[in-house]
Amino acid sequence: MSKNPYNWIEKSLSTIHRAHWYRSVQPIETLPGSTIILDGKKMINFASNDYLGLAGDQRLIQAAIAATQELGTGTTGSRLLTGHRHLHRELEKAIAQFKQTEDALVFSSGYLANIGTITALVGQRDLILSDQYNHSSLKNGAKMSGATVIEYPHNQVQSLREILQENASHFRKKLIITDSVFSMDGDLCPLPQLLDLATEFNCMLLVDEAHATGVLGSTGAGCVEHFNCTGKLLIQVGTLSKALGSLGGYVAGSYSLIDFLKNRAPSWIYTTGLTPADTAAALTAIQVIQQEPQRLQQLRQNIANFQSLLKQHQLKTLSHFDDLLSPICCFLMQDATQVIQAGNVLKSKGLLISAIRPPTVNISRIRISLMATHQPEQLQYLVEGLTQVCNS
């Protein structure tokens, strides 16, 4: 009887089920928004990264349709071959203007932007300093680069300094990588202090603005703008798929950086260019953000109102911050079983939240994402549901 080399897959799945780590997809039957239809039931959506409510905006939809009619459904090849369109360059110029950098480069996803940039910048003779809570794309980019990778404790600048003092002189190039807003915690990186360390130790600094683009800063340009670090020497990576309501990723920085990445970033060189529809939708989103600052103001008002409600109900968040700055708010749960139960209770009340478990995070948690389009009564209803599951 021949052996089946794939038998281990079923055993692994059984282990995942027993640990309550098993995940599956949930089909949404409507346009994205603060309320959606899920499995035939109307839900208030607190699980989306569509922070400004643009993914279902008719202006983005019509821009995508028009671009598809003019340029087709796909770009048919890499940007260096047949995949480049005028829309790509328009979007890159808009991103550079938005971020106030010299230039920008659009990738087919934020994940590809991170792994392509990191692997192009450093190699086997180099050192990467990575925050331990960084997103998977940053961590995998670091591994793929072949550089020596040292993780520093989350947001601990002094620990990072000590690591640099001990190791920096042994390597050719040094690169610090960090999320600007951490997706599973909602807190911000200490960007000014990281920039100071980068200057002191002659390091490059890459920040992933995925959850900050469109959300932080006076114009929504991100964490760099929020900390008044615009124009500083650093590399900004981000996504078009969250507050910008589309799909794709970007890198923003100097002319020379972008020119270098066009010639050395494998996930840009060897990947089909972003579709015309996604490109046009993202370009329109940037225009809407700049024309309608009230969207960002409403998001911040919702964050402030939510914080006030949490204090009234004496609910303690993961970050323990007095001021919530990002639209991400998390509540720790005892284990995977408890967070699944909490998620099911909230779902039965018509509240869609993210029940986050290992291996995504070490400690299970409820993750709340606020949107500019949430109404005050929806926030009140959410806090009442959270009070029930967090105090049970």
C-alpha positions in Angstrom: 0.0 0.0 0.0 1.5 3.3 -1.1 1.9 6.1 1.3 0.2 9.5 0.8 2.6 12.4 1.2 -0.3 14.7 1.9 -1.7 12.9 4.9 -0.1 15.4 7.3 -2.5 18.1 6.0 -5.6 16.5 7.6 -3.7 16.0 10.9 -2.6 19.6 10.9 -6.2 20.8 10.2 -7.4 18.7 13.2 -4.9 20.4 15.4 -6.0 23.8 14.2 -9.6 22.9 15.0 -8.8 21.6 18.5 -6.9 24.8 19.3 -9.8 26.9 18.1 -7.5 28.6 15.6 -9.6 27.6 12.5 -10.8 30.4 10.3 -13.1 30.5 7.4 -14.5 33.2 5.0 -17.7 35.1 5.5 -19.3 36.3 2.3 -20.7 39.9 2.4 -23.7 40.4 0.1 -23.8 44.2 -0.2 -21.5 47.1 -0.9 -18.9 47.7 1.8 -20.1 50.1 4.5 -20.9 50.7 8.1 -23.9 48.3 7.7 -23.8 45.2 5.6 -25.7 42.0 4.9 -23.9 38.9 6.1 -25.5 35.5 5.6 -28.8 37.2 5.0 -28.7 39.3 8.2 -28.1 43.0 8.6 -25.0 43.7 10.6 -23.3 46.9 11.9 -19.8 46.5 10.6 -17.0 47.1 13.1 -14.6 44.7 11.4 -13.6 46.7 8.3 -10.5 48.7 7.5 -12.5 51.0 5.3 -11.9 53.8 7.7 -13.3 56.7 5.6 -16.2 54.7 4.1 -14.9 55.0 0.5 -14.9 51.4 -0.7 -18.6 51.7 -1.6 -18.5 55.4 -2.7 -20.1 55.8 -6.2 -17.3 58.1 -7.3 -14.7 55.4 -6.9 -17.0 52.9 -8.5 -17.7 55.1 -11.5 -13.9 55.9 -11.9 -13.2 52.1 -11.8 -15.9 51.5 -14.5 -14.6 54.2 -16.7 -11.0 53.0 -16.5 -12.1 49.5 -17.3 -14.0 50.6 -20.3 -11.0 52.6 -21.6 -8.1 50.4 -20.6 -9.5 46.9 -20.0 -9.8 44.6 -17.0 -6.1 43.8 -16.6 -2.8 45.3 -17.5 -1.5 42.0 -19.1 2.1 42.2 -17.9 4.6 43.7 -15.6 5.0 47.5 -15.7 8.4 47.2 -17.4 6.8 45.2 -20.3 3.2 45.8 -21.3 1.7 46.6 -17.9 2.3 50.4 -17.6 -0.6 52.8 -18.0 -0.8 56.6 -17.7 -3.1 56.1 -14.7 -0.3 54.4 -12.8 1.9 57.5 -13.2 -1.0 59.8 -12.3 -1.6 57.8 -9.1 2.1 57.8 -8.2 2.3 61.6 -8.6 -0.8 62.0 -6.5 0.6 59.8 -3.7 3.9 61.7 -3.7 2.0 65.0 -3.5 -0.2 63.6 -0.7 2.8 62.3 1.3 5.0 65.3 0.3 7.8 63.2 -1.0 9.8 63.5 -4.2 8.2 60.4 -5.9 6.2 57.3 -5.3 5.9 53.8 -6.8 2.7 51.7 -7.0 2.8 48.0 -6.3 0.0 45.4 -6.9 -0.5 45.0 -3.1 0.8 46.4 0.1 2.3 43.0 0.9 4.3 43.1 -2.3 5.4 46.7 -1.6 6.9 45.7 1.7 8.7 42.5 0.6 9.9 44.1 -2.6 11.3 47.2 -0.9 13.0 45.4 2.0 14.6 42.7 -0.2 15.9 45.4 -2.6 17.4 47.5 0.2 19.4 45.0 2.2 21.1 41.6 1.8 23.3 39.1 3.6 25.9 41.5 4.9 23.2 43.8 6.4 21.2 44.2 9.6 17.4 44.6 10.0 15.9 45.9 13.3 12.3 44.9 13.4 9.6 45.7 16.0 8.3 42.4 17.4 4.6 43.4 16.6 5.3 44.2 12.9 2.9 43.0 10.2 3.6 39.7 8.5 4.6 41.5 5.3 7.4 43.3 7.1 8.6 40.2 8.9 8.6 38.0 5.8 10.3 40.7 3.7 13.0 40.8 6.4 13.4 37.0 6.2 13.5 36.9 2.4 16.2 39.6 2.3 18.8 37.3 3.7 19.9 40.0 6.2 20.5 39.4 9.9 17.2 40.1 11.6 16.9 41.2 15.2 13.5 41.9 16.7 13.3 44.6 19.4 10.6 44.7 22.1 7.5 46.5 20.9 8.0 50.3 20.8 10.9 50.1 23.2 13.3 52.7 21.9 15.9 52.2 24.7 16.1 48.4 23.9 16.5 49.3 20.2 19.3 51.7 21.1 21.1 49.0 23.1 20.8 46.5 20.2 22.3 49.1 17.8 25.1 49.9 20.1 26.1 46.3 20.3 25.6 45.3 16.7 25.6 48.3 14.3 29.3 48.3 13.6 29.4 44.7 12.5 27.2 45.3 9.4 27.4 47.1 6.1 23.9 48.6 6.0 21.3 48.9 8.7 17.5 49.1 8.3 14.9 49.8 11.0 11.4 48.6 10.0 8.1 49.3 11.8 4.4 49.7 11.4 3.3 53.3 12.0 -0.1 52.1 13.4 0.0 48.6 14.6 -2.9 46.7 13.1 -3.6 44.3 16.0 -3.1 46.9 18.9 -4.0 50.3 17.4 -1.1 52.1 19.0 1.5 54.2 17.2 5.2 53.8 16.7 7.5 56.4 18.4 8.5 57.8 15.1 10.5 60.9 16.2 12.7 58.8 18.5 13.2 56.2 15.8 14.3 58.9 13.4 16.8 60.2 16.0 18.2 56.7 16.4 18.4 56.2 12.6 20.4 59.5 12.3 22.7 58.6 15.2 23.5 55.1 13.9 23.3 55.9 10.2 20.4 53.6 9.6 17.7 53.6 7.0 14.2 53.7 8.4 11.1 52.2 6.8 7.6 52.8 8.2 4.5 51.0 7.0 1.7 53.5 6.9 -1.0 50.9 6.0 -3.4 51.8 8.8 -2.4 55.5 9.0 -2.8 56.6 5.4 -6.0 58.6 5.2 -6.4 58.5 9.0 -3.6 60.4 10.8 -2.1 63.8 10.2 -3.8 67.1 9.5 -4.6 66.2 5.9 -4.7 62.4 6.5 -1.3 61.8 5.0 -0.4 59.5 7.8 1.7 59.0 10.9 4.7 60.8 9.4 2.5 63.9 9.1 1.0 63.4 12.5 4.4 63.6 14.1 5.5 66.5 12.0 8.2 64.4 10.3 7.3 65.3 6.7 10.4 65.8 4.6 12.6 63.7 6.9 14.9 61.0 5.5 12.8 57.8 5.6 10.9 55.3 3.4 7.1 55.3 3.6 5.2 52.2 2.5 1.5 51.8 2.5 -1.6 50.3 1.0 -4.5 51.5 -1.2 -6.9 48.9 0.2 -7.9 50.4 3.6 -8.8 54.1 3.9 -8.3 54.5 0.1 -11.0 51.9 -0.6 -9.2 50.1 -3.5 -6.4 47.6 -3.8 -2.6 47.9 -4.2 0.4 49.3 -2.3 2.9 52.1 -2.6 6.3 53.3 -1.6 7.0 57.0 -1.2 10.4 58.6 -0.9 13.2 60.2 -2.8 13.6 60.2 -6.6 16.7 58.0 -6.3 14.9 55.5 -4.0 12.0 55.0 -6.5 14.3 54.8 -9.5 16.4 52.1 -7.6 13.2 50.1 -6.7 12.1 50.1 -10.3 15.3 48.2 -11.1 15.8 46.1 -8.0 12.4 45.3 -6.3 11.5 41.8 -7.5 7.8 42.0 -6.4 7.4 45.1 -8.7 9.6 44.0 -11.6 8.1 40.5 -12.0 4.4 41.2 -11.1 1.6 42.2 -13.4 0.8 45.9 -12.9 -2.2 47.1 -10.9 -5.5 46.9 -12.8 -6.9 50.1 -14.3 -10.0 49.8 -12.1 -8.0 49.6 -8.9 -5.7 52.4 -10.0 -8.5 54.8 -10.9 -10.4 54.1 -7.7 -7.3 54.8 -5.5 -6.6 58.0 -7.5 -10.2 59.1 -7.0 -10.0 58.3 -3.3 -7.0 60.6 -2.8 -8.9 63.4 -4.5 -12.0 62.8 -2.3 -9.9 62.9 0.8 -8.4 66.2 -0.2 -11.7 67.7 -1.3 -13.7 66.5 1.7 -11.7 67.0 5.0 -14.9 66.5 6.9 -14.6 62.7 6.4 -11.4 62.7 8.4 -13.0 65.0 11.0 -16.0 62.7 11.3 -13.7 59.7 11.9 -11.9 61.5 14.6 -15.2 62.6 16.2 -16.3 59.0 16.2 -13.0 57.9 17.8 -13.5 60.6 20.5 -17.1 59.6 21.1 -16.2 55.9 21.3 -13.5 56.7 23.9 -16.0 58.7 26.0 -18.4 55.8 25.9 -15.7 53.3 27.0 -14.9 55.5 30.0 -18.5 55.8 31.0 -18.8 52.0 30.9 -15.4 51.5 32.5 -14.2 49.3 29.7 -10.4 49.0 29.5 -8.7 48.7 26.1 -5.5 46.9 25.3 -3.5 50.1 24.8 -4.6 51.7 28.1 -4.1 55.1 26.4 -6.0 58.1 27.7 -6.4 59.2 24.1 -7.3 56.9 21.2 -5.5 58.2 18.1 -6.2 55.4 15.6 -9.6 53.9 14.7 -8.4 50.5 16.0 -9.3 49.4 19.5 -8.7 46.0 21.1 -10.0 44.2 24.2 -8.0 41.2 25.5 -9.7 37.9 26.0 -8.6 34.9 28.1 -8.1 32.5 25.2 -9.3 31.5 21.7 -12.4 29.8 23.1 -13.5 33.0 25.0 -12.9 35.3 22.0 -14.9 33.0 19.7 -17.8 33.0 22.2 -17.7 36.8 22.5 -17.6 37.2 18.8 -20.7 34.9 18.4 -22.6 36.8 21.1 -21.9 40.1 19.4 -22.8 38.6 16.0 -26.1 37.5 17.4 -26.8 41.1 18.3 -26.0 42.2 14.8 -22.5 43.5 15.5 -19.7 42.3 13.2 -16.4 42.4 15.0 -13.0 40.7 14.5 -12.3 37.8 16.9 -8.5 37.7 16.6 -6.7 34.5 17.7 -3.3 32.9 17.4 -1.3 32.6 15.3 -2.2 36.1 14.2 -1.5 37.4 17.7 -0.1 35.8 20.8 -3.1 36.8 23.0 -6.7 36.5 21.7 -8.6 39.8 21.5 -11.7 41.5 20.1 -10.6 44.0 17.5 -12.8 47.0 16.7 -12.4 49.2 13.6 -14.2 52.5 13.5 -15.4 54.2 10.4 -16.3 57.8 9.6 -19.7 56.6 8.5 -20.7 55.0 11.9 -23.6 56.8 13.6 -23.7 57.7 17.3 -26.4 55.2 18.1 -24.3 52.5 16.5 -21.4 53.3 18.7 -23.7 53.3 21.8 -25.1 49.9 20.8 -21.5 48.5 20.3 -20.4 49.6 23.7 -23.4 48.0 25.3 -22.6 44.7 23.6 -18.9 45.0 24.6 -19.9 45.6 28.2 -21.8 42.4 28.2 -19.0 40.2 26.7 -16.1 41.9 28.5 -17.8 41.7 32.0 -19.2 38.2 31.6 
